[in-house]
């Protein structure tokens, strides 16, 4: 694609072709995106708030607001969840990019933590464990296999994303 306009037109054309294929072939299962998982927009950058608002206004559905935790346990994302007919949608941005932080009070929080001096005194030991080394033999998905045809090994380990 040479520019954003051509890329957008090709994407929209692809969605229409996918919809036509799903209508013509009821034996084909629906994709996870939009059914079990929402089809999503991840909006990052300085204009995330404006992009989120424009996207939500353009899509004719009711949006539910949700703040969810990030990887460190703190609320890090702001989502708008919606449904367009049978299609689940989600618009996501970093919470700090679209929300305004307001301190509404304070509270004392007590924690029970390990004693750092006692932890420093505990010796560390090395242990060895056995783990499987795995490859996946996938064969051909687009043509029927014959008894004589050996499946192809792609050498993808579970750690490399083949699992």
C-alpha positions as CSV (number, residue, x, y, z in Angstrom):
1,X,0.0,0.0,0.0
2,X,1.3,3.4,-0.9
3,X,-0.7,5.5,1.6
4,X,-3.2,5.4,4.4
5,X,-6.2,5.9,2.1
6,X,-5.3,2.9,0.0
7,X,-4.6,0.8,3.1
8,X,-8.0,1.8,4.6
9,X,-9.9,1.0,1.3
10,X,-8.1,-2.4,1.1
11,X,-9.0,-3.2,4.8
12,X,-12.7,-2.3,4.3
13,X,-12.8,-4.4,1.1
14,X,-11.3,-7.3,3.0
15,X,-14.0,-7.0,5.7
16,X,-16.7,-7.0,3.0
17,X,-15.2,-10.1,1.3
18,X,-15.0,-11.8,4.7
19,X,-18.6,-11.0,5.5
20,X,-19.7,-12.4,2.1
21,X,-17.7,-15.6,2.6
22,X,-19.2,-16.1,6.0
23,X,-22.7,-15.6,4.6
24,X,-22.1,-17.9,1.7
25,X,-20.5,-20.7,3.8
26,X,-22.4,-21.3,7.0
27,X,-20.0,-24.3,7.7
28,X,-17.2,-21.9,8.3
29,X,-17.0,-21.0,12.0
30,X,-17.1,-17.4,13.1
31,X,-13.7,-15.9,14.0
32,X,-12.9,-15.4,17.7
33,X,-12.4,-11.6,17.1
34,X,-15.8,-10.1,17.4
35,X,-17.5,-13.1,19.0
36,X,-15.6,-14.7,21.9
37,X,-13.1,-11.8,21.9
38,X,-14.1,-8.3,21.0
39,X,-12.8,-6.7,17.8
40,X,-10.7,-3.9,19.1
41,X,-9.0,-0.6,18.6
42,X,-5.9,0.1,20.6
43,X,-5.4,3.9,20.6
44,X,-2.0,5.2,21.8
45,X,-0.4,8.6,21.5
46,X,-1.2,12.1,22.5
47,X,-4.5,12.2,20.6
48,X,-5.9,9.0,22.1
49,X,-8.8,10.8,23.8
50,X,-9.8,12.5,20.5
51,X,-9.5,9.2,18.5
52,X,-11.5,7.3,21.1
53,X,-14.3,9.9,21.1
54,X,-14.4,10.1,17.3
55,X,-14.4,6.3,17.0
56,X,-17.2,5.9,19.6
57,X,-19.3,8.6,18.0
58,X,-19.0,7.0,14.5
59,X,-20.1,3.5,15.5
60,X,-23.8,3.2,16.2
61,X,-23.9,1.3,19.5
62,X,-24.2,1.9,23.2
63,X,-20.7,1.9,24.9
64,X,-20.0,0.7,28.4
65,X,-17.0,2.3,30.2
66,X,-14.5,0.2,32.1
67,X,-11.2,0.8,33.8
68,X,-9.1,-2.4,34.1
69,X,-5.8,-3.3,35.7
70,X,-2.5,-3.2,33.9
71,X,0.2,-5.8,34.3
72,X,1.4,-4.2,37.6
73,X,-2.0,-4.4,39.2
74,X,-2.8,-0.7,38.9
75,X,-5.7,0.5,36.8
76,X,-3.9,1.2,33.6
77,X,-6.4,1.0,30.7
78,X,-9.7,2.6,29.9
79,X,-12.1,0.6,27.7
80,X,-15.3,1.3,25.9
81,X,-17.2,-2.0,25.3
82,X,-20.0,-2.2,22.8
83,X,-22.0,-4.6,20.6
84,X,-22.9,-3.9,17.0
85,X,-25.7,-6.4,16.1
86,X,-23.8,-9.7,17.0
87,X,-20.3,-8.2,16.8
88,X,-18.5,-7.4,20.1
89,X,-16.3,-4.3,20.0
90,X,-13.7,-2.7,22.3
91,X,-11.9,0.6,22.1
92,X,-8.9,0.8,24.4
93,X,-6.5,3.5,25.5
94,X,-4.1,4.1,28.4
95,X,-6.2,5.4,31.2
96,X,-3.9,8.3,31.8
97,X,-4.3,9.4,28.2
98,X,-8.1,9.7,28.4
99,X,-9.0,10.2,32.0
100,X,-8.1,12.9,34.5
101,X,-6.6,11.8,37.8
102,X,-8.3,13.3,40.9
103,X,-7.3,12.6,44.5
104,X,-10.5,12.4,46.5
105,X,-8.9,11.4,49.9
106,X,-6.3,9.3,51.6
107,X,-6.2,6.1,53.7
108,X,-3.8,4.1,55.8
109,X,-2.9,0.7,54.4
110,X,-1.2,-1.9,56.6
111,X,0.8,-4.7,54.9
112,X,2.5,-7.8,56.1
113,X,5.8,-8.3,54.3
114,X,8.8,-10.6,54.8
115,X,11.5,-9.3,57.1
116,X,14.3,-8.1,54.7
117,X,17.0,-9.0,57.3
118,X,15.7,-12.6,57.7
119,X,15.4,-13.0,53.9
120,X,19.0,-11.9,53.5
121,X,20.1,-14.7,55.9
122,X,18.3,-17.5,53.9
123,X,20.8,-19.3,51.6
124,X,20.0,-19.7,47.9
125,X,20.4,-23.1,46.2
126,X,20.4,-24.1,42.6
127,X,18.0,-26.8,41.5
128,X,17.7,-28.7,38.2
129,X,14.4,-29.7,36.5
130,X,13.6,-31.5,33.3
131,X,11.4,-29.8,30.7
132,X,10.1,-31.2,27.4
133,X,11.5,-30.0,24.1
134,X,8.6,-29.9,21.7
135,X,8.1,-29.5,18.0
136,X,4.8,-29.6,16.2
137,X,4.1,-31.7,13.1
138,X,1.3,-29.9,11.4
139,X,1.1,-31.5,7.9
140,X,-0.8,-29.8,5.2
141,X,-4.0,-28.0,6.1
142,X,-5.1,-27.1,2.6
143,X,-5.0,-30.5,0.9
144,X,-5.9,-34.0,2.2
145,X,-2.9,-36.0,3.4
146,X,-2.2,-39.4,1.9
147,X,-0.9,-42.3,3.9
148,X,2.5,-42.0,2.2
149,X,2.9,-38.3,2.9
150,X,4.9,-37.5,6.0
151,X,3.8,-34.5,8.0
152,X,6.1,-31.5,7.8
153,X,7.9,-30.4,11.0
154,X,8.2,-26.7,11.3
155,X,10.5,-26.9,14.4
156,X,8.4,-24.5,16.4
157,X,8.9,-24.9,20.1
158,X,6.3,-24.0,22.7
159,X,8.5,-21.1,23.9
160,X,8.7,-19.7,20.4
161,X,4.9,-19.3,20.2
162,X,4.0,-22.6,18.5
163,X,1.8,-23.7,21.4
